[in-house]
């Protein structure tokens, strides 16, 4: 059983504007899936002027819902946490309507180069066209009408992922790095488990205890949740290392054991998670291989 207390109760109210706290509202895009839960959350921050955080996927109905929620107000910023197709593509079409600059860490990129013969299993999920007008670095401050956000560089889910802490409040926009409903996918080569674990510590260093994530409802008591999430990931790491010690050398064989209670439809994603853990174990020197670790199991994993 997972040690993480996931919260799966959530009413997306697709197309509607949901007020969360004074000066903050949410519109959830109608793009539900096993990986997006009920859809992508777009946030409107501010009152007389607003910032739009994570415009979402290319969807005309969602664009119309955002524009309706904005009303006649000025949009000062379009802010993007990361460049997956469910978060950033609508930024440019929205910009055509509101004429605000787009802020983000940078274009999409992989956490590492492709190995010889490797195919990026999640290449279609990346928004390769995204380019911010304003590039943000860790610690940068973005100010708007009655609010200030501090950029927190949190790679792992993607190499360019950023969370945003709302200064002088208890709130933080966690993107896909930490969500209340499920663990975040960490899928090499786009993602890196080593980076992901380090980025959890970045969030724990912030005082904020309420997160507004990219999917699902708000997360309360965030530090306890993040510590449980970190422990869960370490548990998975130990399970993968145990499979190595037992002589299993192919990722699908490991998945069938470690994720035996998981819906088989999600075993592909689970395989990417095992790959991420194996790469991290290699980096830690706990596992060696006779070549790059591969999803197709062409390379034998050998314990050091």
DRENDO-1510 file (C-alpha; in Angstrom, 1 decimal, always signed):
<recs>
REC; n; res; u; v; w
REC; 1; UNK; +0.0; +0.0; +0.0 .
REC; 2; UNK; +1.1; +3.6; -0.6 .
REC; 3; UNK; +2.1; +5.7; +2.3 .
REC; 4; UNK; +0.8; +8.8; +0.6 .
REC; 5; UNK; -2.8; +9.9; +1.5 .
REC; 6; UNK; -4.0; +10.8; -2.0 .
REC; 7; UNK; -7.2; +12.9; -2.3 .
REC; 8; UNK; -9.2; +12.0; -5.4 .
REC; 9; UNK; -12.5; +13.8; -4.6 .
REC; 10; UNK; -12.6; +16.7; -7.0 .
REC; 11; UNK; -15.4; +18.4; -9.0 .
REC; 12; UNK; -13.8; +20.1; -12.0 .
REC; 13; UNK; -16.8; +22.1; -13.1 .
REC; 14; UNK; -15.5; +22.2; -16.6 .
REC; 15; UNK; -15.9; +25.6; -18.3 .
REC; 16; UNK; -16.9; +27.3; -15.1 .
REC; 17; UNK; -14.9; +29.8; -13.0 .
REC; 18; UNK; -14.4; +28.5; -9.4 .
REC; 19; UNK; -13.2; +31.0; -6.8 .
REC; 20; UNK; -10.6; +29.4; -4.5 .
REC; 21; UNK; -9.5; +32.3; -2.3 .
REC; 22; UNK; -9.8; +36.0; -2.6 .
REC; 23; UNK; -8.0; +37.1; -5.8 .
REC; 24; UNK; -7.6; +33.5; -7.2 .
REC; 25; UNK; -10.0; +31.4; -9.3 .
REC; 26; UNK; -9.7; +28.2; -11.3 .
REC; 27; UNK; -11.0; +27.0; -14.7 .
REC; 28; UNK; -10.4; +23.3; -15.4 .
REC; 29; UNK; -10.0; +22.3; -19.0 .
REC; 30; UNK; -12.1; +19.5; -20.4 .
REC; 31; UNK; -9.2; +17.2; -21.1 .
REC; 32; UNK; -9.6; +14.3; -18.6 .
REC; 33; UNK; -7.3; +11.3; -18.9 .
REC; 34; UNK; -5.4; +8.8; -16.7 .
REC; 35; UNK; -2.6; +11.3; -16.7 .
REC; 36; UNK; -4.5; +14.6; -16.4 .
REC; 37; UNK; -7.1; +13.4; -13.9 .
REC; 38; UNK; -10.2; +15.5; -14.6 .
REC; 39; UNK; -8.3; +18.0; -16.7 .
REC; 40; UNK; -5.7; +20.8; -16.5 .
REC; 41; UNK; -6.2; +23.6; -14.0 .
REC; 42; UNK; -5.8; +27.1; -15.4 .
REC; 43; UNK; -5.6; +29.8; -12.6 .
REC; 44; UNK; -6.5; +33.5; -12.7 .
REC; 45; UNK; -4.6; +35.5; -10.2 .
REC; 46; UNK; -5.5; +39.0; -9.3 .
REC; 47; UNK; -8.6; +41.2; -9.2 .
REC; 48; UNK; -8.7; +44.3; -11.3 .
REC; 49; UNK; -5.7; +43.0; -13.4 .
REC; 50; UNK; -5.0; +39.3; -13.6 .
REC; 51; UNK; -2.3; +36.8; -14.5 .
REC; 52; UNK; -3.2; +33.5; -16.2 .
REC; 53; UNK; -1.2; +30.5; -14.9 .
REC; 54; UNK; -1.0; +27.5; -17.2 .
REC; 55; UNK; -3.4; +28.3; -20.0 .
REC; 56; UNK; -3.7; +24.6; -20.9 .
REC; 57; UNK; -4.2; +22.5; -24.0 .
REC; 58; UNK; -5.1; +23.7; -27.4 .
REC; 59; UNK; -8.9; +23.8; -26.9 .
REC; 60; UNK; -11.2; +26.4; -28.3 .
REC; 61; UNK; -13.9; +25.9; -25.6 .
REC; 62; UNK; -11.3; +26.3; -22.8 .
REC; 63; UNK; -9.9; +29.4; -24.5 .
REC; 64; UNK; -13.5; +30.8; -24.6 .
REC; 65; UNK; -13.9; +29.9; -20.9 .
REC; 66; UNK; -10.7; +31.7; -19.9 .
REC; 67; UNK; -11.6; +34.9; -21.9 .
REC; 68; UNK; -15.1; +34.9; -20.4 .
REC; 69; UNK; -13.6; +34.6; -16.9 .
REC; 70; UNK; -11.2; +37.5; -17.6 .
REC; 71; UNK; -14.1; +39.7; -18.6 .
REC; 72; UNK; -13.0; +43.2; -19.4 .
REC; 73; UNK; -10.0; +43.0; -17.2 .
REC; 74; UNK; -6.4; +43.5; -18.3 .
REC; 75; UNK; -4.1; +40.5; -18.3 .
REC; 76; UNK; -0.6; +41.4; -17.1 .
REC; 77; UNK; +1.1; +38.0; -17.3 .
REC; 78; UNK; +0.7; +34.6; -18.9 .
REC; 79; UNK; +2.8; +32.2; -16.7 .
REC; 80; UNK; +3.6; +28.6; -17.6 .
REC; 81; UNK; +4.9; +26.0; -15.2 .
REC; 82; UNK; +6.2; +23.6; -17.9 .
REC; 83; UNK; +5.9; +22.6; -21.5 .
REC; 84; UNK; +3.7; +19.5; -21.7 .
REC; 85; UNK; +0.9; +19.6; -24.3 .
REC; 86; UNK; -1.8; +19.9; -21.5 .
REC; 87; UNK; -0.3; +23.0; -20.0 .
REC; 88; UNK; +1.4; +25.4; -22.5 .
REC; 89; UNK; +0.0; +25.3; -26.0 .
REC; 90; UNK; -2.9; +27.7; -25.4 .
REC; 91; UNK; -0.4; +30.4; -24.3 .
REC; 92; UNK; +0.1; +31.9; -27.8 .
REC; 93; UNK; -3.6; +31.9; -28.8 .
REC; 94; UNK; -4.5; +33.5; -25.5 .
REC; 95; UNK; -1.8; +36.1; -26.0 .
REC; 96; UNK; -3.4; +37.1; -29.3 .
REC; 97; UNK; -6.5; +38.1; -27.3 .
REC; 98; UNK; -4.9; +39.7; -24.2 .
REC; 99; UNK; -1.5; +41.0; -25.5 .
REC; 100; UNK; +0.4; +39.9; -22.3 .
REC; 101; UNK; +4.0; +38.6; -22.2 .
REC; 102; UNK; +4.5; +34.8; -21.6 .
REC; 103; UNK; +6.7; +33.9; -18.7 .
REC; 104; UNK; +8.4; +30.5; -18.3 .
REC; 105; UNK; +11.8; +28.8; -17.6 .
REC; 106; UNK; +12.5; +28.2; -21.2 .
REC; 107; UNK; +11.7; +26.0; -24.2 .
REC; 108; UNK; +11.1; +22.3; -23.8 .
REC; 109; UNK; +14.2; +20.1; -23.5 .
REC; 110; UNK; +15.1; +16.7; -22.3 .
REC; 111; UNK; +16.8; +16.0; -19.0 .
REC; 112; UNK; +19.5; +14.1; -20.9 .
REC; 113; UNK; +20.4; +13.2; -24.5 .
REC; 114; UNK; +18.9; +10.2; -26.1 .
REC; 115; UNK; +20.9; +7.0; -26.0 .
REC; 116; UNK; +21.9; +5.3; -29.2 .
REC; 117; UNK; +18.8; +3.8; -30.8 .
REC; 118; UNK; +16.5; +5.2; -28.0 .
REC; 119; UNK; +13.1; +6.6; -28.9 .
REC; 120; UNK; +11.5; +9.2; -26.6 .
REC; 121; UNK; +8.3; +7.4; -25.5 .
REC; 122; UNK; +6.6; +10.7; -24.5 .
REC; 123; UNK; +7.9; +12.9; -27.4 .
REC; 124; UNK; +4.3; +13.6; -28.5 .
REC; 125; UNK; +3.5; +15.0; -25.1 .
REC; 126; UNK; +6.0; +17.9; -25.4 .
REC; 127; UNK; +5.2; +21.3; -26.6 .
REC; 128; UNK; +8.2; +21.9; -28.8 .
REC; 129; UNK; +6.9; +25.2; -30.1 .
REC; 130; UNK; +6.8; +27.0; -26.7 .
REC; 131; UNK; +9.2; +29.9; -26.3 .
REC; 132; UNK; +8.6; +32.4; -23.4 .
REC; 133; UNK; +8.8; +36.1; -24.0 .
REC; 134; UNK; +10.3; +36.5; -20.5 .
REC; 135; UNK; +12.7; +33.8; -19.2 .
REC; 136; UNK; +12.6; +33.1; -15.5 .
REC; 137; UNK; +15.3; +31.7; -13.3 .
REC; 138; UNK; +15.1; +30.3; -9.8 .
REC; 139; UNK; +14.3; +33.0; -7.3 .
REC; 140; UNK; +13.0; +35.5; -9.8 .
REC; 141; UNK; +10.1; +37.6; -8.6 .
REC; 142; UNK; +7.1; +38.3; -10.8 .
REC; 143; UNK; +4.8; +41.1; -9.5 .
REC; 144; UNK; +1.2; +41.9; -10.5 .
REC; 145; UNK; -1.9; +43.6; -9.2 .
REC; 146; UNK; -1.7; +43.0; -5.4 .
REC; 147; UNK; +0.4; +39.8; -5.7 .
REC; 148; UNK; +4.1; +38.7; -6.0 .
REC; 149; UNK; +5.2; +35.3; -7.1 .
REC; 150; UNK; +8.7; +33.8; -6.7 .
REC; 151; UNK; +9.8; +31.3; -9.2 .
REC; 152; UNK; +11.0; +27.9; -7.8 .
REC; 153; UNK; +13.0; +25.8; -10.3 .
REC; 154; UNK; +11.7; +22.3; -9.8 .
REC; 155; UNK; +13.0; +20.0; -12.6 .
REC; 156; UNK; +12.1; +16.3; -12.6 .
REC; 157; UNK; +8.7; +16.0; -14.2 .
REC; 158; UNK; +10.3; +18.0; -17.0 .
REC; 159; UNK; +13.7; +19.7; -17.2 .
REC; 160; UNK; +12.1; +23.1; -17.3 .
REC; 161; UNK; +9.4; +22.7; -14.6 .
REC; 162; UNK; +8.8; +25.7; -12.3 .
REC; 163; UNK; +6.6; +26.1; -9.2 .
REC; 164; UNK; +5.6; +29.5; -8.1 .
REC; 165; UNK; +5.3; +30.6; -4.4 .
REC; 166; UNK; +2.7; +33.3; -3.7 .
REC; 167; UNK; +4.7; +35.6; -1.4 .
REC; 168; UNK; +3.1; +36.8; +1.8 .
REC; 169; UNK; +0.5; +34.0; +1.7 .
REC; 170; UNK; +0.4; +30.3; +2.5 .
REC; 171; UNK; -0.1; +29.3; -1.2 .
REC; 172; UNK; +2.1; +27.8; -3.8 .
REC; 173; UNK; +1.4; +26.8; -7.4 .
REC; 174; UNK; +3.0; +23.4; -7.7 .
REC; 175; UNK; +2.3; +22.6; -11.4 .
REC; 176; UNK; +2.7; +18.8; -12.0 .
REC; 177; UNK; +5.6; +18.4; -9.5 .
REC; 178; UNK; +3.3; +17.7; -6.5 .
REC; 179; UNK; -0.4; +16.9; -6.8 .
REC; 180; UNK; -2.9; +15.7; -4.3 .
REC; 181; UNK; -4.6; +13.0; -6.4 .
REC; 182; UNK; -1.5; +11.0; -7.6 .
REC; 183; UNK; +2.2; +10.9; -8.0 .
REC; 184; UNK; +3.8; +12.8; -10.8 .
REC; 185; UNK; +5.1; +11.0; -13.8 .
REC; 186; UNK; +8.9; +11.0; -14.1 .
REC; 187; UNK; +9.8; +9.6; -17.5 .
REC; 188; UNK; +13.3; +9.7; -19.0 .
REC; 189; UNK; +14.7; +11.2; -21.1 .
REC; 190; UNK; +12.4; +14.2; -20.5 .
REC; 191; UNK; +12.3; +13.6; -16.8 .
REC; 192; UNK; +14.9; +12.8; -14.2 .
REC; 193; UNK; +14.2; +11.0; -10.8 .
REC; 194; UNK; +17.4; +12.5; -9.4 .
REC; 195; UNK; +16.2; +16.0; -10.2 .
REC; 196; UNK; +12.7; +15.2; -9.1 .
REC; 197; UNK; +13.8; +14.1; -5.6 .
REC; 198; UNK; +16.1; +17.2; -5.2 .
REC; 199; UNK; +13.2; +19.4; -6.3 .
REC; 200; UNK; +11.0; +18.0; -3.5 .
REC; 201; UNK; +13.6; +19.5; -1.1 .
REC; 202; UNK; +13.3; +22.8; -2.9 .
REC; 203; UNK; +9.6; +22.9; -2.1 .
REC; 204; UNK; +10.1; +21.8; +1.5 .
REC; 205; UNK; +12.5; +24.8; +1.9 .
REC; 206; UNK; +9.5; +27.1; +1.3 .
REC; 207; UNK; +7.1; +27.9; +4.1 .
REC; 208; UNK; +3.9; +27.4; +2.1 .
REC; 209; UNK; +1.5; +24.7; +3.3 .
REC; 210; UNK; -1.3; +24.9; +0.7 .
REC; 211; UNK; -0.6; +24.0; -2.9 .
REC; 212; UNK; -2.7; +24.6; -6.0 .
REC; 213; UNK; -1.6; +21.9; -8.5 .
REC; 214; UNK; -1.8; +21.5; -12.3 .
REC; 215; UNK; -4.5; +18.8; -11.9 .
REC; 216; UNK; -7.0; +18.0; -9.1 .
REC; 217; UNK; -7.9; +19.9; -6.0 .
REC; 218; UNK; -5.8; +21.9; -3.6 .
REC; 219; UNK; -3.3; +20.2; -1.3 .
REC; 220; UNK; -3.4; +21.1; +2.4 .
REC; 221; UNK; -0.6; +20.3; +4.9 .
REC; 222; UNK; +1.7; +20.2; +2.0 .
REC; 223; UNK; +5.0; +19.6; +3.8 .
REC; 224; UNK; +3.7; +16.4; +5.4 .
REC; 225; UNK; +2.4; +15.2; +2.0 .
REC; 226; UNK; +5.7; +16.0; +0.3 .
REC; 227; UNK; +7.7; +14.1; +2.9 .
REC; 228; UNK; +5.3; +11.1; +2.5 .
REC; 229; UNK; +5.7; +11.4; -1.3 .
REC; 230; UNK; +9.5; +11.4; -0.9 .
REC; 231; UNK; +9.3; +8.3; +1.3 .
REC; 232; UNK; +7.0; +6.7; -1.3 .
REC; 233; UNK; +9.6; +7.3; -4.0 .
REC; 234; UNK; +12.4; +5.9; -1.8 .
REC; 235; UNK; +10.2; +2.8; -1.2 .
REC; 236; UNK; +9.9; +2.4; -5.0 .
REC; 237; UNK; +13.6; +2.8; -5.3 .
REC; 238; UNK; +14.2; +0.0; -2.8 .
REC; 239; UNK; +11.7; -2.2; -4.6 .
REC; 240; UNK; +13.5; -1.7; -7.9 .
REC; 241; UNK; +16.9; -2.5; -6.2 .
REC; 242; UNK; +15.4; -5.6; -4.7 .
REC; 243; UNK; +14.3; -6.8; -8.2 .
REC; 244; UNK; +17.9; -6.2; -9.4 .
REC; 245; UNK; +19.2; -8.3; -6.5 .
REC; 246; UNK; +16.8; -11.1; -7.4 .
REC; 247; UNK; +18.2; -11.2; -10.9 .
REC; 248; UNK; +15.5; -9.6; -12.9 .
REC; 249; UNK; +17.1; -7.7; -15.7 .
REC; 250; UNK; +14.2; -6.5; -17.8 .
REC; 251; UNK; +12.0; -3.6; -16.9 .
REC; 252; UNK; +8.7; -5.2; -17.9 .
REC; 253; UNK; +9.5; -8.1; -15.6 .
REC; 254; UNK; +10.1; -5.7; -12.7 .
REC; 255; UNK; +6.9; -3.8; -13.4 .
REC; 256; UNK; +4.8; -7.0; -13.3 .
REC; 257; UNK; +6.0; -7.6; -9.8 .
REC; 258; UNK; +6.3; -4.0; -8.3 .
REC; 259; UNK; +3.1; -2.8; -9.9 .
REC; 260; UNK; +1.1; -6.0; -9.7 .
REC; 261; UNK; -1.9; -4.2; -8.1 .
REC; 262; UNK; -1.8; -1.4; -10.7 .
REC; 263; UNK; -4.2; -1.3; -13.7 .
REC; 264; UNK; -2.2; -3.0; -16.6 .
REC; 265; UNK; -3.2; -0.1; -18.8 .
REC; 266; UNK; -0.8; +2.0; -16.7 .
REC; 267; UNK; +2.1; -0.4; -16.8 .
REC; 268; UNK; +3.7; +1.5; -19.7 .
REC; 269; UNK; +3.9; +4.6; -17.5 .
REC; 270; UNK; +5.1; +2.4; -14.6 .
REC; 271; UNK; +7.9; +1.1; -16.8 .
REC; 272; UNK; +9.1; +4.7; -17.4 .
REC; 273; UNK; +9.1; +5.2; -13.6 .
REC; 274; UNK; +11.2; +2.1; -13.1 .
REC; 275; UNK; +13.6; +3.4; -15.8 .
REC; 276; UNK; +13.9; +6.7; -14.0 .
REC; 277; UNK; +14.7; +4.9; -10.7 .
REC; 278; UNK; +17.2; +2.7; -12.4 .
REC; 279; UNK; +19.0; +5.6; -13.9 .
REC; 280; UNK; +19.1; +7.3; -10.5 .
REC; 281; UNK; +20.5; +4.1; -8.9 .
REC; 282; UNK; +23.2; +4.0; -11.6 .
REC; 283; UNK; +24.0; +7.6; -10.9 .
REC; 284; UNK; +24.2; +6.8; -7.2 .
REC; 285; UNK; +26.6; +3.9; -7.9 .
REC; 286; UNK; +24.2; +1.3; -6.5 .
REC; 287; UNK; +23.7; -0.4; -9.8 .
REC; 288; UNK; +26.0; -0.9; -12.8 .
REC; 289; UNK; +25.0; -1.9; -16.3 .
REC; 290; UNK; +26.8; -3.2; -19.4 .
REC; 291; UNK; +25.2; -0.4; -21.4 .
REC; 292; UNK; +22.4; +2.3; -21.0 .
REC; 293; UNK; +19.4; +1.1; -19.1 .
REC; 294; UNK; +16.6; +0.6; -21.7 .
REC; 295; UNK; +12.8; +0.1; -21.6 .
REC; 296; UNK; +13.0; -2.8; -24.0 .
REC; 297; UNK; +15.3; -4.8; -21.7 .
REC; 298; UNK; +18.2; -5.1; -24.2 .
REC; 299; UNK; +20.7; -4.3; -21.4 .
REC; 300; UNK; +21.3; -6.5; -18.4 .
REC; 301; UNK; +21.2; -4.7; -15.0 .
REC; 302; UNK; +23.9; -5.8; -12.7 .
REC; 303; UNK; +24.2; -4.9; -9.0 .
REC; 304; UNK; +27.5; -3.5; -7.8 .
</recs>
